[in-house]
Amino acid sequence: MAPLLVLVIVILASGCDGRSRKASARLREEVHQLKEELEMSRHQVSELEAKLSEVAHESGGNTVTLLNVPRVAEIELSRLSSVRRESAADGLITLDLHVTAIDGRGRPIQLTGSLEAVARFMPVDAESIELGRVSLSPAEIRDAWRAGVLGASYQVEIPLRPAPLSGEYSGIHVSARFTDAHTGVDHDATVEVRVPSQLEE
């Protein structure tokens, strides 16, 4: 009798464990879906705010038309951005920053406006060190557009101070602010760019 009781308990326990795993998997899937929906909603809200700002600056404009014109909801700085050495002789170093943008539906969109990007080293126990800064006009942003295997982006070149990149300096914090020429809305983004121990020439 006792062995039979133990067997029943084991079977019931294994059944409960299987149901628990299925329930956990379903909950994880639902959480992932909710996160995606939340991200999409955030982009949509950002785009609507940009459109409202545009409407506020327009007089006598067609609101329906304006609300259906795609606008920048968010800019993104690619983790594929990289650092390269221009010349071993003069020590010039450049950070190639790749910038992309999406509209309120998460689709790629072109940039029209100005951009400022700053590269910094940010030690834990000291003040940040600015390594380089660049500002691009609307015309310069347009010229920075590049098409690649992984899609189109805007390549922003930031000349860097070479000295701080030696030794313990293995990463660069980059922040960028894009000001939309259509709406006047600012969009900010950041990325950490790894610096290889041996920079390619």
Beta strands, then each sheet from edge to edge (+ up, - down):
strand 1: 74-77
strand 2: 82-85
strand 3: 93-102
strand 4: 113-121
strand 5: 129-136
strand 6: 145-148
strand 7: 151-160
strand 8: 171-180
strand 9: 186-194
sheet 1: 1+ 3- 2+
sheet 2: 1+ 3- 7+ 6-
sheet 3: 5+ 4- 8+ 9-
end
